[in-house]
């Protein structure tokens, strides 16, 4: 499997498998897929669109590309409070982002937002 074939498949309107999407996310996060190939893939995905299974696979692969906190021991519905910083936020916030835990593809875990996103120290990305 290689990124060129995945980009070509999506560019031509194909449906990507879970394995192909995981290959992209894992390769990009470990640095083996360069920015220009990620940009080409994202452009093809934007132009051709992603179906529900592809969106789920991409979300799941991104979720598991970092640290995951298991919130199953906390009763009730978990909600998303996600911020990478910005205008009006004067302090670092380490509130985890939560999945709503609803629907057939509920992921039900949390991640710490903002890590590794190139913050400049002034609350912007």
N, C-alpha and C positions, 0 to 999 in steps of 0.2 A: 504494500500500500504506500502511495506517496501523495503529497499535497497537490501536485499538478493534476493528477487524475481526479481528485476530489473537487478541485476548482472547476475543471472541465465538465464534470458530471453535473454540478449545480448550475453552471453557466448554460448548459444545454437543456436545462429543465428537469433533470433527474431528481429522484428522491434519494436522499442520503440515508445510509444505515446508521444505527446507533454506534457501531464500531468506527465508521468513518468520521462521525462527529466527535467521538472521544479521541480519535487520532489527532484531529485538528486542535482541540482544546489542550490535550496533554502535550502535544508538540509545541504549541505556542507558549504555554506556561513554562515548559522546560527550556525554551530558547532554541529548539531545533528547527522551528518554523519561523522564518524571518517576517518582519513587519509587512513587507511588500506582498508576500503570499497571503498573510492574514487579511490585508486590505482587499486583495483580489477576491478572496473567498467571501468576505462580508459584502462586497459590491454585488457579487453574483447572487448571494442569498437575499439581498435587498431587492434586486431587480426581479428575480424569479420567485421570491417568497419562500417561506418554510411552511410545511404542513404541521398539523398538531403533533405528530410523532417526532418530527425533526425539532420542533420547539421544545418539546419535553426532553429529548435527548441532549440538546444544547444546554438547557437549564440544569439538568442533572449533572452533566459533565462539568459545567462551571462550578456548581455547588461543591462537588467533590474534588475540585482542583486546589482547595485550601483547607484550612482547619474547619471542622464541623463540630457543633455542640449538640448533643442529644438532649432534647427537651421533653421527651416522652414521659418523664416522671412528673412534669408539671401539669396539673389538671386544667382543663378548659381550652379555649381557642387561643392560639398564639397569633399575634398580629405583627405586621412589618413596621418598623421604625428605622428607616435607613437614611443615613446622611453621610456624604463624603466631605462635608464642610462647605462653607460658602458665606455669602453676605449675611450678616446678622448673627452668625455663630462665632462667639468669641472664645470658646473653649473646646478642647478635644472631647469628643463624645465617644465612648466605647460601648454604646448600646448595641446589642446584636440585632441583626436583621432577621426577622422571623417569617417563615412561610405561614400562610393562613391555615394550613392543615386541612383544606377542604378539597373535595373533588377526587376523581379517579387517579390523578397523578400527584396527589399531595406529597410534598417532600418532608414536611414535619421536623425540620432541624433549623439551627441558626448558624450564621457566620458573623464574624467580626468585620464590619464594613471599613472601607478606607485603606486597608493595608495594601501596600505595593501599588498604589495608584498614582504615584508621582506628585504627592503634595509638596507645595513650595513653602510651607510654614505660615502662609497667610490665609488659610482656609479655602484655598481654591485648588483645583486639580490642574 
